[in-house]
Amino acid sequence: MRHKRIFAALLAVALCFVLSACGGGGDAFTNEGDAAAGDAPATIKIGIPNPTTGPIASFGIGTPWAENLAVDLVNADGGIYIAEYDKKIPIELIVLDTESSSTKASEVTQQLIEQSGVNMLVARHTPDTALPVSAMGERYGVPTVSLECPIEPWMAGGPYEWVYHSFWRVDTAFELYKTMWDKLGYGEGTVIGFMFPNDADGLAWYDVFKAKCDEYGYVISDPGRYPIGNQDWTSVISLFKSDGVQIIAGCEIAPDFTGFASQATQQGFEYDLVSMGRAFLYPADANANPVEIADGLTCEVWWSPWHPFASSLDGMTCAEMAAKYEDEFGIIWSAPMGYKYAGVEIAIDALKRAASLDPVKIRDAIGATNLDTIVGHIEYDPETHVAETPIVGGQWKVNAAGDAVEIMIVENDDHPNIPTNAVLELPKR
């Protein structure tokens, strides 16, 4: 009996150690008195899994530069005041490469939790990486700020207790595309060619676009779901030719669209317009195509120098942030930069209000966010844990030198506070 009592005691101690090491959801900071009795940690650790390499690496460009703009402001003042220790503690960002892989995203997130002992996570960059990071935040009880993943696939991974998400809906993207199609004279009976891969993003987009196209009377040419990294597009192009496809819609990854577009040109397939998520959202991806293909491509724009928002930390505008990046690196801005900054901006605001490293207090502070950020107003629905952010319509147009394309805002009916700076038009082919 004595051995059983000893074993039970050792098991309890071991369990406490494991929960503490996991960095969230456990009893590391069950009350302020216990925390105050120990030594303050050197830093507040925020873990950021980022696709630095791999097929969606264009989403990862700008990390950790954008995040450090926010963190450096806070650390210059000593950090975040934490009541348990009655002192300010600086923030430390820990960025690990997901290699654009869902499996790797899970692995590095587990590493951030179990080995680095992060106090918070920031999840982002399409369902391929946002979903596994969110799932790990839930599993370990780590407060998590999630962004840059359409709402429908993110919610499919729930329900969530520890994760809060901000972005837009696929449904909203479709309605935005439809508005642009309407203005160009395409309506009921228009033949839409579907290009949706068989990953989480593609499946979520397909479900919405199929239902909406049926509702509005479009004719669908659907070659089916295909694997990411497909090399031969001949069968797809043949189907689109025979069906008389006028508009191509989808959410391919950038290398897949570039391969398709190149083969379509070689095989003499002519189409009127492309409206697509993910494939050419950023300058490097759009300009991976010849100018004559890239010119006129349409997509959603979630952040730009023209968006009328500003940082809650120092008032930096979207235009100022974009200019700062371009001056420092000589590379044009891209949309994820605003969300990279905003993710840490939200985390900092929550930490300030929590004034604690208790995971529950941090989580609840995230849930109570009511903040004007550099991507717009963030206020989460208490049931869904979602805060929707705006998108407008963009079109890639040839620059003054004629050697590349640049994104311009051409449709803002739902968000007139975000100004247009060009006219929507059919590509000149």
Protein Blocks (a to p, Z undefined) as FASTA:
>chain_A
ZZmmmmmmmmmmmmmmmmmmnopoiamlmbfklmmmmccdfbdcddddddfbcjklmmmg
oiaklmmmmmmmmmmnopaadfklopacddddddddeklpaklmmmmmmmmmmmnopabd
cdeeijklmmmmmmmmmmnopacddehiafklmmmmmccfkbccddddfklmmmmmmmmm
mmnopaehiacdddddfbfklmmmmmmmmmmmmmnopacddebjadehiablklmmmmmm
mnopabdcdjddfklmmmmmmmmmmnopacfbdcdehjlmpfklmmmpcfklmnopacdd
fbdfkbccdcfklopafklmmmmmmmmnopacdfklmmmmmmmmmmmmmmmmnopabfkl
mmmmmmmgccddfkbccdddfklopacdddddddddddfkopaccdddfbfklmmmbccf
bdcddddZZ
